[in-house]
Amino acid sequence: MSNPVPDRNPRRVRHTLRFRNLEVAAVNRVTPHLVRVTLRGEDLAGFTSPGFDDHVKVFFPDPVTGVLNLPTVGPDGPVFAEGQARSAARDYTPRDYDPVAGTLTLDFAMHDAGPATTWAAQAAPGQRLGVGGPRGSFIIPTDFDAHLLIGDDTALPAIARRLAELPKHAHAVVLAEVDSAADQISFDSQAQVSVHWVHRLGAEPGSTTLLHDALPTLPLPRGDFHAWVACESATAKLLRNELLTRYGAHPTWTKAAGYWRRGSAATHDKHED
């Protein structure tokens, strides 16, 4: 009897859009450039995030008045009341959701001067933060011969979630860019994981070719592998092209996203054929 063909087709799941007004329960400086914020509140009831690279929209209070304005859900998406000031918002991957403890954890990469970094630098228990979504999830099966995960600081939450969900028999290769060795974090996984770090050493994020230059030095996976890339947008696009043209990655099994774009604010790009 032949072995069944693995199901490697990604699956999209839609969620009911909700906006949640949450309280900061704890703030932890994990590394010099990573702040972990734990949120709680009754509004977390019903929260779900089954995709390792899901993203929620995080709304920040006004830095002067401290007022947090959240939209309501209209027929075509978020709606702010007439005359209501719009709170600044950015996309973040939920690092962890604990339905028993009733907490949601977000990691903030501290490498720009935008509203997210400004808020995270002074975050303290008792403050408020808004969270919208996720509106949907992209579920990528784990049944591949191997997994390749590439990203910068902003991708660490998704990489950590993916490694945590991989089964014991899985193989994974991780290439991650951070500022220095002090910014490296540990990953929990049952899988057999090879982690490779590259360091900017004070260079501006998005200004180097470290990830691209390190790619040829990796013990790249063999067989049918899934490749996932998330970092500065131009770099993510370049890496995807390299994986497809030089390293035999399958287009359907290669997902690349620009989690941010150098010189722009509040961007999230998908790089596809």
C-alpha positions in Angstrom: 0.0 0.0 0.0 1.5 3.4 -1.1 1.9 6.2 1.4 -0.8 8.9 1.1 0.3 12.1 -0.6 0.8 14.9 2.0 -1.7 17.8 1.9 0.5 20.8 1.4 -2.2 23.3 0.2 -2.4 26.3 2.4 -5.9 27.1 3.9 -7.5 30.5 4.4 -9.7 31.0 7.5 -11.8 34.2 8.0 -12.6 35.6 11.4 -15.2 38.0 12.6 -13.6 41.4 12.9 -13.6 42.9 16.4 -11.8 45.8 18.1 -10.7 45.3 21.6 -9.7 47.8 24.3 -7.1 46.1 26.5 -5.1 46.9 29.5 -1.3 46.4 29.8 -0.7 43.7 32.4 3.1 43.5 32.1 6.1 44.9 30.2 9.4 43.0 29.8 12.5 44.2 28.0 13.5 40.8 26.5 16.6 42.1 24.6 18.0 45.6 24.0 15.8 45.9 21.0 12.8 43.8 21.9 10.0 44.8 24.3 7.3 42.3 25.2 3.9 43.6 26.3 1.3 41.4 27.9 -2.3 42.5 27.5 -5.5 41.5 29.4 -9.1 42.4 29.5 -12.7 41.1 29.1 -12.5 42.2 25.5 -10.2 39.3 24.8 -13.1 36.8 25.0 -13.4 35.0 21.6 -9.9 36.0 20.4 -8.3 33.5 18.0 -5.1 33.4 16.0 -4.5 30.0 14.4 -2.0 31.2 11.8 1.7 31.6 12.9 2.1 34.8 10.9 -1.3 36.3 11.6 -1.4 40.0 12.2 -3.5 42.3 14.2 -4.0 46.0 14.0 -2.6 47.6 17.1 -4.0 51.1 18.0 -2.0 53.5 20.2 -3.2 56.2 22.6 -2.6 59.8 21.6 0.9 60.5 23.0 -0.2 63.9 24.4 -3.7 63.3 25.7 -3.5 59.6 26.3 -6.9 59.1 24.6 -7.4 55.8 22.8 -9.9 56.0 20.0 -11.0 52.7 18.4 -13.2 52.3 15.3 -16.4 50.3 15.1 -17.1 47.6 12.6 -19.1 48.9 9.6 -20.4 47.0 6.6 -17.2 47.6 4.7 -14.7 47.4 7.6 -13.5 49.8 10.3 -15.4 53.0 10.8 -14.4 56.0 12.9 -17.1 58.3 14.1 -17.4 61.7 12.4 -15.0 64.1 14.0 -13.3 61.3 16.0 -9.5 61.5 16.0 -7.9 58.3 14.5 -5.5 56.6 16.8 -2.2 55.6 15.1 -2.1 52.0 14.2 0.4 49.4 13.1 0.4 45.7 12.2 1.8 43.1 14.6 1.9 39.3 14.9 0.4 38.0 18.1 3.3 36.4 20.0 1.1 34.3 22.3 -2.5 34.1 23.3 -3.4 32.2 26.5 -7.1 31.7 26.8 -6.9 30.3 30.3 -4.9 33.2 31.7 -6.8 35.6 29.5 -3.7 37.3 28.1 -2.3 38.3 24.7 1.4 39.0 24.2 2.9 41.2 21.6 6.6 41.8 20.8 7.8 45.2 19.7 11.0 45.5 17.7 12.6 48.8 18.8 14.2 50.1 15.6 12.4 53.1 14.4 10.9 56.4 15.7 7.3 55.7 14.8 4.3 55.7 17.2 4.7 52.0 18.0 8.3 52.3 19.2 7.6 55.6 21.0 4.7 53.9 22.8 6.6 50.7 23.6 9.6 52.6 25.0 7.4 54.1 27.8 4.8 51.3 28.1 3.8 50.5 31.7 1.1 48.3 33.4 -2.3 49.9 33.6 -2.0 51.7 30.2 -4.5 50.9 27.4 -3.9 49.5 23.9 -6.4 48.7 21.1 -6.2 45.5 19.1 -8.2 44.8 16.0 -8.5 41.4 14.3 -7.0 39.2 13.0 -9.4 39.4 10.1 -8.2 36.1 8.8 -5.5 33.4 9.0 -3.3 31.6 6.4 -2.8 28.1 7.7 0.4 26.5 6.2 0.6 22.7 6.7 3.6 21.4 8.6 4.0 18.2 6.5 7.0 19.3 4.4 10.4 17.6 4.2 11.8 20.8 5.7 11.0 24.5 6.5 13.1 27.6 5.8 12.3 30.7 7.9 14.1 34.0 7.1 13.5 37.3 8.8 14.6 40.3 10.8 13.6 41.5 14.2 10.0 42.1 13.2 9.7 38.4 12.1 10.8 36.9 15.3 7.3 36.4 16.8 6.1 34.6 13.7 9.3 32.5 13.5 8.9 31.5 17.1 5.3 30.5 16.7 6.1 28.4 13.6 8.9 26.6 15.3 6.7 25.9 18.3 4.0 24.3 16.2 6.3 22.1 14.1 6.1 18.3 14.9 9.0 16.3 16.3 10.0 14.8 13.0 10.2 18.2 11.2 13.4 19.9 10.1 13.8 23.6 10.0 16.5 26.1 9.1 16.3 29.7 10.5 18.1 32.8 9.2 17.5 35.8 11.4 18.9 39.3 11.4 19.2 41.4 14.7 21.5 44.2 15.8 23.9 42.1 17.9 24.3 38.9 19.8 22.6 40.5 22.7 19.4 40.6 20.6 19.3 36.9 19.9 16.5 35.0 21.5 15.9 31.3 22.1 13.2 29.3 20.3 11.2 26.4 21.7 10.5 23.6 19.3 10.1 19.8 19.1 11.6 19.9 15.6 15.2 19.6 14.6 16.2 23.3 14.1 19.3 24.9 12.8 19.4 28.7 13.7 21.8 31.1 12.0 22.1 34.7 13.2 23.5 37.8 11.3 24.2 41.1 13.1 23.8 44.7 11.9 26.2 46.0 14.6 24.6 49.4 14.7 23.8 49.7 11.0 20.3 51.1 10.3 17.8 48.3 9.9 17.0 47.7 6.2 20.3 49.3 5.1 22.4 46.1 4.8 22.5 43.0 2.6 23.2 40.6 5.5 20.3 38.2 4.9 21.0 38.1 1.2 24.7 37.6 1.7 24.2 34.8 4.3 21.8 32.8 2.1 24.5 30.9 0.1 26.2 29.9 3.4 23.1 28.1 4.8 22.6 24.4 4.8 19.5 24.8 2.8 16.8 22.2 3.1 16.5 19.3 0.7 13.4 17.8 -0.8 10.1 19.6 -0.7 10.5 22.6 1.6 8.4 25.5 2.6 10.1 28.9 2.5 8.8 31.8 4.6 10.4 35.3 4.4 9.5 38.4 6.3 11.6 41.6 6.7 12.1 45.0 5.1 10.0 44.9 1.9 12.8 45.3 -0.8 14.9 42.7 1.0 12.0 40.3 1.2 11.3 40.6 -2.5 15.0 40.1 -3.4 15.2 37.0 -1.2 12.1 35.4 -2.7 13.5 35.9 -6.2 16.8 34.3 -5.1 15.1 31.4 -3.5 13.0 30.7 -6.7 15.7 31.3 -9.3 18.8 29.9 -7.6 17.8 27.6 -4.8 14.9 25.6 -6.3 12.1 26.8 -4.0 8.6 26.1 -5.2 6.6 29.2 -5.9 3.5 27.8 -4.3 5.5 26.9 -1.2 7.4 30.2 -0.9 5.7 33.1 1.0 7.4 36.4 1.3 6.2 39.6 3.0 7.5 43.1 3.6 6.6 43.6 7.2 7.9 47.2 6.8 9.3 49.4 4.1 12.4 51.6 4.6 11.4 55.2 4.3 7.7 54.5 4.6 5.2 54.2 7.5 2.6 51.6 8.2 3.2 49.3 5.2 2.7 45.6 4.8 3.6 44.2 1.4 3.0 40.7 -0.1 5.4 39.5 -2.7 3.8 37.0 -5.0 3.9 36.0 -8.7 
